[in-house]
Structure formats: C-alpha cells, structure tokens
Amino acid sequence: MSEETQVQLQLADLVLALEIIQVASSRGAFKADEYTAIGGCYDRIRAFLLTSGAVKEATEEPAQEEPQGESND
C-alpha cells in the first residue's frame, strides 16, 4: 500500500469516549483495580475537552437527582 489512509479524530469522538466511560462505569463494567487507570484517562480527556471548550464544567447538581416527594424538614 503506497498511500496511507489518514485517520481523523474529532472532539466529538473524545466527548463520546467520556460518555462511554461513564456508562460502562455505572453498569459495573470495570474491576476495582482498573479504576485508577480508567479514571486517570477520563480525567485527562475531560481536562482537554474543558480547555478546548468542547464541554463545559457543571456548576450545580441537576435538580432531578433529588428523590421526589421527600423533604429533609
């Protein structure tokens, strides 16, 4: 093969990678001893995306996270 195929990686691909890590983690796809490496990779990708402006830092927790109908009075 005389001509190389150029592989292109977009910021959207990295955003998707973060989402994949989040979903896989929430479903228990990783072993406990793998979380350090996976978390480090996630943190580096996320920091890159924050710096590039592809994702924004969440400033507050979403309201839907709180159980409905319960109060802490």
Buried (B, 14 or more C-beta within 10 A) or exposed (E): EEEEEEEEEEEEEBBEBBEEBEEEBEEEEBEEEEEEEBEEEBEEBBEEBEEEEBBEEEEEEEEEEEEEEEEEE
